[in-house]
Amino acid sequence: MTPSKTVDALSSAIIARFLRSNNYSETLKAFLREADLAPDVGQTSGDDTNNWTIQSLLEEKNTYDQTVNFERYGEDQQSDLWSEPAPSRPALIQTPTSSNILAASVEQWQEPRGDADEAAADAASALSYIVSTGADRQVHLLETAEGNTVIKSFSGLSDSPVLSFITILQGRYILMTNMSGQLVLQHGSQTLDSRKDHAKYAVKVVAHKDKADPSKWWVATAGWDECVLLYCLNIPDEADAPALKIGEPVTRIKLVSNPESLLFVPHVDTNEPLLLVSRRDSTYIYYYQVEAAAEGTDTRGQHGGGAEKTTREARLLGQQNLAPHSNAWVAFSPAHMALSPQDPGLVAVATSTLPHMKVIIVRLLFPATKIAPASEDPVTQTSQALATLEIQNREDAAILVQANAFAPQTAYSTPQVAWRPNGSGVWVNGDDGVVRGIETKTGKIIATLKGGHEPGSKVRTVWSGYVAVPQEEGDPIREEWVISGGFDKRLIVWKV
């Protein structure tokens, strides 16, 4: 039955039910005769979900209007709107093994074949590959050229499925975290080092190059042991690659709930790196100072395996509430954060709201890196309330878009958000096999990518960016891609 016929049948049933319930017998007979309906149309059934009435429709409409009041959309301006053309055509990528896809993106990976000489490795480092990880503990590298030939499959990199990975120095090194809490350092086909400092799932790894010291890299990992660990890697040159080790974590962040997302962001004023952390059961984004954390005072902590180690506690600079005027205890958690490729102070957040994901586009309110001197004015209850209200108003003004993505999810979902490379929109995953595109400026759903994943399946990961696609003749062509992987064991590349 087509959607229009379905709506007509539902409308007729509601009208007939109204006439029956109010004993308009003659009017009901005339209505059934003129509309050519069956005599039993409008009779109530045992299933209350199908017994729609005019009153229930009005109540549903009032509930919807109330939820819409909590959404926020930007102005419909012609600048910075969703750009066309956009990826929409699915292409199924055949992976060597069939398993649930946990993470996938296009990354540079130096010396993927492992047996290449130095010159070949340098050439390979300039190329990008589709990297995917699965529940079968496999890591696959595939070409971005037509056909997506498998270059390498790693089966022994990790003793458990890889949940997150990131490459640094144009793919010279790869950092991966897995379900057993390990952090693995990879160089080509060689595993240089691995550590297990998390007691449970290590769900996220991020890295940042120190601008003051180019040989220094900050690496942060988030684990479901309610802990975030920070490492410092010194990478002077390529000659030291075989000897490179991860080393002890230089600092830690002990939370009261499991961390959800991590993000390195340079401070807008000092350009110093800050670590943004979101955690479960909290609507806040927490700002931690990276440099001061490495120079802090020693505290005692417990890390993987129960071994006692000397660590440093990170310094919390400030926090930003994404629900500043909410009077609910917990409305959602910022489940995934992504920094805009065009604006270093703009972040897209995918939330854990149920039953549908909400997307927030928010401007970061960078805290002061130095402690301000205490005010000499007397502190009163009124002054504290006014100061709190001022902070709430600033946090509320920083939220540019807060919109319902209509992407179904449950308490066990893993919300993901990925920016389009030109910053005109974001892509989000869902548990219905659909990838949705949301316009940054207005918060409207512009695109729905269907036909790639099985309907009703969970899309676990989504990535977006420009890809240099090699050609048989001539230079590579730059294309905009969206890559999604899910629990239907499908790896999909969406192209224009």
KAKAUR-V336181 format. One line per field, one symbol per residue. ss: DSSP state (A for helix, B for strand, O for the rest). psi: psi as a letter, one per 40 degrees, with the letter a starting at -180 (. if undefined). burial: 1 if it has 9 or more other ideal C-beta (glycine too) atoms within 8 Angstrom, else 0. A space follows every 50 residues. Layout:
ss: ???
psi: ???
burial: ???
This chain:
ss: OOAAAAAAAAAAAAAAAAAAAOOOAAAAAAAAAAOOOOOOOOOOOOOAAA OOOAAAAAAAAAAAAAAAOOOBOOOOOOOOOOOOOOOOBBBBBOOOOOOO BBBBBBBBOOOOOOOOOAAAAAAAAOOBBBBBBBOOOOBBBBBOOOOOOB BBBBOOOOOOOBBBBBBBOOOOBBBBBBOOOOBBBBBOOBBBBBBOOOOO OBBBBBBBBOOOOOOBBBBBBBBOOOBBBBBBBBOOOAAAAAAOOOOOOO BBBBOOOOBBBBBBBBOOOOOOBBBBBBBOOOOBBBBBBAAAAAOOOBBB BBOAAAOBBBBBBOBBBBBBBOOOOOOOOOOOOBBBBBBOOOOOOBBBBB BOOOOBBBBBBBBOOOOOOOOOOOOOOOOOAAAAAAAAAAAAAAAAAABB BBBBBBBBOOOOOOOOBBBOOOOOBBBBOOOOOOBBBBBOOOOOBBBBBO OOOOOOOOBBBBBBBBBBBOOOOOOOBBBBBBBBBBOOOOBBBBBO
psi: hidddddddddddddddddddefgddddddddddefiideheiiiehdde fhiddddddddddddddddeihiiigidifihiiiihehihhhhidihih hdiiihihhifdedeiiddddddddeiiihhiiieeeihihiieihdfih dihheedieihhdiiiiiffedihhiiaeeeihhhihbehhdiiigeida hgeihiihhhddgeehhhhiihifffihihihhhgdiddeddehidiihd iihhieihidiihhhhhddeeihihhhiiifheihhhhhddddeeaiiih ihiheehhihiihihhdaihhegdeheidhdiigdhihhhedheehhhhh ieiieiiihhhihhghiheihiiiieihhidddddddddddddddddehd hhihefhiiaeeighihhiideeeiiiiaieeehhihhhdddeihdihhi edihheihhdihiiiihhhiidhaiihhihihhiiaeefhhhhhi.
burial: 00000100110111111111000000010011000010001100000000 11100110000000001000110100000011000110010010101011 11111111111111000001100110101111110011111111100101 11110011011111111100111111110111111111001111011100 11111111110000011111111011111111101000011001010011 11101011111111111000011111111101111111110111010000 10110000001111101101111100000001111111110000011111 11000111111111110010000000000000110000001111110111 11101011100010111111101111111111111111111110111010 0110001111111110111010000000111111110101111110
